[in-house]
């Protein structure tokens, strides 16, 4: 398998892992606030089809929300994986740099993706919600991307990860 093909597969696997980890954190938090998993994914789909259509769409918009969530995760993972060619420190220090990678991931989602979607721009309504969202991007999204990328791209010459 060529280097580019390998990196694409690593990006896919890493993105799937990050999507799963993030939802493992997000879904219980949302459930505690009264939102079902279906509603969480329909809310993600609302970025593409609008809130009314997403809520009326049933299982199809739940599936669309899952797809959009995974797609965004795979793209974010791909950026990290391909950037590691030019910045090998990304693979040498996955814990520190993975957590730091969560910062631009949060920024891009909050200030680019969501405002450009059919949802529109809105900051979290409380310090608690901001903290949960920001922390999730750092520890349940950026960190898993970096750690899984490091594990899957391990090769001779890549030293053991340091914190």
Buried (B, 14 or more C-beta within 10 A) or exposed (E): EEEEEEBBEBBBBBBBBBBBBBBEBBBEBBEEEEBEBBBBBBBBBBBBBBBEBBBEBEEEBBBBBBBBBBEBBBEBBBBBBBEBEEEBEBBBBBBBBBBBBBEEBBEBBBEEBBEEBBBEEEEEEEEEEBEBBBBBBBBBBBBBBBBBBBBBBEEEEEEEBEE
